[in-house]
Amino acid sequence: MKWAVLILCAQLLQYIACEQSYTVQNEKLESFEGDSETLVLFDSLQTIGRERALNGSFSFLGDMDNDDFKVSVELYSSPQGDGDFKRMVFDVPQTSICECFKKFYVQFVQPSVSNGDISNFPMVDEDTCPIPKGEYYIKTLQFNTQDWPEQVPRGLVKAIITFFTGGKNVGGLIVVVKIEDRN
Ligand SMILES: *[C@@H]1O[C@H](CO)[C@@H](O)[C@H](O)[C@H]1NC(C)=O
């Protein structure tokens, strides 16, 4: 009983502080090229400093409209953090690009860039489409996990984010984050 109350209090405090029960750290960032052409460039992004913040720039070489462009996200988990990755069940199959940004960018990335001068990428909302071409900077971004799900696997999580047009891979990036219990 006592424990239940304590756990409840801890959860309540976290909720009030908008804090998740876990921390997320960037481990690795890798861009890859498309099959025959590359229209999204993430090769100038890196992790810097002790906090391993995300920093640098990325480019979209053309406007990306909802009919022609799709994004898929494959997720892999290594619970022991040893790099032995297993495919997770909640992949995002190829999804029209604007839908993907509205669903996933808005939940997982936008809260981290909306305070201060962290990125010049435009605010994504219901009306954002196409995803505009341009070169965008990211300055020392650390993930704000306030809108992330409560249940996430601990250990390493790898996301392979691939952009497609006409069914062809036109580039993307691989992000590995380390998720640990907050204490
Ligand atoms: C971080 O990224 C910004 C924007 O692209 C760049 O001007 C700056 O030199 C980068 N800092 C480091 C330490 O790489």
The ligand as an SDF file (V2000), in Angstrom:
LIG
                    3D

 14 14  0  0  0  0  0  0  0  0999 V2000
   26.1490   23.6050  -35.0820 C   0  0  0  0  0  0  0  0  0  0  0  0
   25.3150   23.8670  -36.1880 O   0  0  0  0  0  0  0  0  0  0  0  0
   25.3180   25.2270  -36.5750 C   0  0  0  0  0  0  0  0  0  0  0  0
   24.2210   25.3970  -37.6330 C   0  0  0  0  0  0  0  0  0  0  0  0
   24.4320   24.5760  -38.7550 O   0  0  0  0  0  0  0  0  0  0  0  0
   26.7120   25.5950  -37.0790 C   0  0  0  0  0  0  0  0  0  0  0  0
   26.7290   26.9480  -37.4450 O   0  0  0  0  0  0  0  0  0  0  0  0
   27.7110   25.3290  -35.9680 C   0  0  0  0  0  0  0  0  0  0  0  0
   29.0270   25.5320  -36.4400 O   0  0  0  0  0  0  0  0  0  0  0  0
   27.6050   23.8900  -35.4520 C   0  0  0  0  0  0  0  0  0  0  0  0
   28.4470   23.7220  -34.2750 N   0  0  0  0  0  0  0  0  0  0  0  0
   29.3300   22.7330  -34.1620 C   0  0  0  0  0  0  0  0  0  0  0  0
   30.1210   22.7070  -32.8920 C   0  0  0  0  0  0  0  0  0  0  0  0
   29.5250   21.9070  -35.0380 O   0  0  0  0  0  0  0  0  0  0  0  0
  1  2  1  0
  1 10  1  0
  2  3  1  0
  3  4  1  0
  3  6  1  0
  4  5  1  0
  6  7  1  0
  6  8  1  0
  8  9  1  0
  8 10  1  0
 10 11  1  0
 11 12  1  0
 12 13  1  0
 12 14  2  0
M  END
$$$$
